[in-house]
Amino acid sequence: MFCVAGSTLAAPDHDQDEDRVKAELKAQIGETDVDHGPAFHFHGKTYPNKKAFIDSGARCSTRHVTDYEQRLHDEDATRYRNERLLSGLAATQGTGSVLIPVWVHVINNGAGLANGDIPQIQIDGQIAVLNSAFASTPFRFALVLNGVTRTTNAAWYAMTPGTAAETQAKTALRRGGAGTLNLYTANPGQGLLGWATFPADYSNAPNRDGVVVLFSSLPGGEAAPYNLGDTGTHEVGHWLGLYHTFQGGCSTTGDQVTDTPAERSAAFGCPNGRDSCVGKKFTGLDPITNFMDYTDDSCMVQFSGAQTSRADAQHALYRSVP
């Protein structure tokens, strides 16, 4: 995923590249909890335990947003909300008032479920999961008429973020504008579960916009414990401008919303009672049931009110045109 343009440079130091990737992952995910659990088998790979899977970065490969970039986007969102209030409007649009059209692009390696050629019932199930997860927000999701494409392409099927395969697939398949959700199902390389682009990314790279998920993470798939469709929910959260609940660790800004308690690092499994940021300024247990953490699908059940307001502002600013 990391390259240097120019043919006159010395060959890259792969050890340094690997060290940099590890450092970036550590900065994004944080120091995860000790795990004495059994080996974790997922996506054809075996990890010493679930912690090792989370630490690998495979749970979510959405890019990390710097503090500076966060501040810029949040200033825009705050200005938008204030303008709505000054105009006599509610800070957040009404529940279910924003319809998001959805295209689903099924990228497979041949016919049959084993090759990623998922049936329509799983696609419908994923749309239902999104509508359930976002039920208390302004957003509802509807599959466009004839809005499912099916493509057999081995390279696209195994695409990873930032690669030529991803660019080629999205350039060929993407439909609609900034406000149209393009959901790509595939079998990403490196054991990845999924990734997404943020709303503010659209203007600079519209053809790269969208959400990519492991095909077997859709409802009824075999990617347990991530097979109830909430990888899709998590990544659509990013697509609407939400950060991980553990963003920034035990800092005052964290994920830029006020009602998700600070969290030192990504949670995994379903660790009830976890409280990783302690002290007078940190109130409340970790938000392990929030869709923007890294817990199992069965543990995730909610977005917070402030997350809803943030997503609404981000959508209005960057994704208001379908």
Residue pairs with C-beta under 8 A, 6 or more apart in sequence:
1 21
1 160
1 161
1 162
1 163
2 12
2 17
2 20
2 21
3 12
4 12
21 57
24 64
25 55
25 56
25 57
27 64
28 57
28 64
28 244
29 54
29 55
29 57
29 246
29 265
29 266
29 294
30 246
30 249
30 263
30 264
30 265
30 266
31 264
31 265
32 51
32 54
32 55
32 265
32 266
32 268
33 51
33 265
33 267
33 268
33 271
33 274
33 276
34 51
35 49
35 50
35 51
35 52
35 268
36 49
37 49
37 50
37 51
37 269
38 49
39 46
39 47
39 48
39 49
40 46
40 47
40 48
40 49
40 50
40 52
40 53
41 47
42 53
42 58
42 191
42 223
42 226
43 58
43 191
43 193
43 214
43 216
43 223
44 191
45 191
47 53
47 56
50 268
50 269
51 268
53 59
53 268
54 266
54 268
54 294
56 191
58 190
58 191
58 192
58 193
59 193
59 266
59 268
59 294
60 193
60 194
60 195
60 234
60 235
60 238
60 244
60 294
61 160
61 161
61 188
61 192
61 193
61 194
61 195
62 194
62 195
62 196
62 197
62 198
62 235
62 238
63 161
63 195
63 198
65 73
65 198
65 243
65 247
67 248
67 253
69 200
70 243
70 253
70 256
73 200
73 241
73 314
74 256
76 317
77 241
77 310
77 313
77 314
77 317
78 313
80 313
80 316
80 317
81 91
81 92
81 309
81 313
84 90
84 91
85 91
91 309
92 138
92 308
92 309
92 312
92 313
93 138
93 312
93 316
94 138
95 135
95 136
95 137
95 138
96 135
96 138
96 139
96 140
97 138
98 138
98 139
98 140
98 312
98 315
99 140
99 141
99 142
100 139
100 140
100 141
100 142
100 179
100 180
100 181
100 322
101 142
101 144
101 147
101 176
101 179
101 180
101 181
101 322
102 127
102 141
102 142
102 143
102 144
102 147
102 180
102 181
102 182
102 183
103 143
103 144
103 147
103 148
103 149
103 174
103 175
103 176
103 180
103 181
103 182
103 183
104 123
104 126
104 143
104 147
104 148
104 149
104 183
104 184
104 185
105 148
105 149
105 151
105 169
105 173
105 174
105 182
105 183
105 184
105 185
106 116
106 117
106 118
106 123
106 148
106 149
106 150
106 151
106 185
106 215
107 116
107 151
107 153
107 156
107 157
107 159
107 169
107 173
107 184
107 185
107 186
108 115
108 116
108 117
108 150
108 151
108 152
108 157
108 215
109 115
109 116
109 152
109 154
109 157
109 187
110 117
110 152
111 117
113 119
116 157
116 185
116 186
116 187
116 215
117 150
118 185
118 215
118 218
118 221
120 148
121 220
122 218
122 219
122 220
122 221
123 143
123 148
123 218
124 143
125 218
125 219
125 220
125 229
126 183
126 218
126 219
126 229
126 232
127 141
127 142
127 143
128 219
129 219
129 228
129 229
129 230
129 232
129 233
130 141
130 229
130 232
130 233
130 236
131 140
131 141
133 230
133 233
133 291
133 303
134 140
134 141
134 233
134 236
134 303
136 303
136 308
137 303
137 308
137 311
137 312
138 308
138 312
138 315
139 240
139 311
139 315
141 181
144 175
144 176
144 180
147 175
149 173
151 169
151 172
151 173
153 169
155 165
155 168
156 165
156 166
156 168
156 169
156 186
157 186
157 187
158 165
158 186
158 187
158 188
158 189
159 165
159 166
159 169
159 186
159 188
159 189
159 212
160 166
160 188
160 189
160 190
160 192
161 192
161 195
161 212
166 208
166 212
167 207
167 208
169 184
169 186
170 182
170 184
170 207
170 208
170 209
170 210
171 207
173 182
173 184
174 182
174 206
174 207
174 209
174 210
175 182
176 182
176 322
177 206
177 321
177 322
178 199
178 202
178 203
178 206
178 209
178 318
178 319
178 320
178 321
179 315
179 319
179 320
179 321
179 322
180 322
181 210
181 211
181 236
181 239
182 209
182 210
182 211
183 210
183 211
183 213
183 232
183 236
184 210
184 211
184 212
184 213
185 212
185 213
185 214
185 215
185 218
186 212
186 213
186 214
186 215
187 214
187 215
187 216
188 194
188 212
188 214
192 214
193 213
193 214
193 217
193 223
193 226
193 231
194 211
194 212
194 213
194 214
194 217
194 231
194 232
194 234
194 235
195 211
195 212
195 235
195 238
196 210
196 211
196 212
196 235
196 236
196 238
196 239
197 205
197 208
197 209
197 210
197 211
197 238
197 239
198 238
198 239
198 241
198 314
199 239
199 240
199 241
199 314
199 315
199 317
199 318
199 319
200 241
200 314
200 317
200 318
201 208
201 209
202 209
202 318
202 319
203 318
210 239
211 232
211 235
211 236
211 238
211 239
212 235
213 231
213 232
213 235
214 221
214 223
214 226
214 231
215 221
216 222
216 223
216 227
217 223
217 226
217 227
217 229
217 231
217 232
218 227
218 229
218 232
219 227
219 228
219 229
220 227
221 227
223 231
225 296
225 297
225 298
226 296
226 297
227 297
228 297
228 298
229 297
230 291
230 297
230 300
231 297
233 291
233 300
234 291
234 292
234 300
237 291
237 292
237 303
237 307
237 311
240 311
240 314
240 315
240 319
241 310
241 311
241 313
241 314
241 315
241 318
242 255
242 257
242 292
242 303
242 307
242 310
242 311
242 314
243 255
243 256
243 292
244 255
244 266
244 292
244 293
244 294
245 254
245 255
245 260
245 263
245 286
245 287
245 290
245 292
245 293
246 254
246 255
246 263
246 264
246 265
246 266
246 267
246 293
246 294
247 254
247 255
247 256
248 254
248 255
248 262
249 262
249 263
249 264
249 265
249 277
250 262
250 263
250 264
250 276
250 277
250 282
251 262
252 281
254 260
254 262
254 263
255 292
256 310
257 304
257 306
257 307
257 309
257 310
258 306
259 304
259 305
259 306
259 307
260 287
260 290
260 292
260 304
260 306
260 307
261 277
261 282
261 283
261 284
261 285
261 286
261 287
262 277
262 282
263 276
263 277
263 286
263 287
263 293
264 276
264 277
265 276
266 293
266 294
267 274
267 276
267 286
267 288
267 293
267 294
267 295
268 294
268 295
268 296
269 295
269 296
269 299
270 288
270 295
270 296
270 298
270 299
271 286
271 288
271 295
272 288
273 285
274 285
274 286
274 288
275 285
275 286
276 286
277 286
286 293
287 293
287 304
288 295
288 299
289 295
289 299
289 300
289 301
289 302
290 300
290 302
290 303
290 304
290 307
291 300
291 301
291 302
291 303
292 303
292 307
293 300
303 311
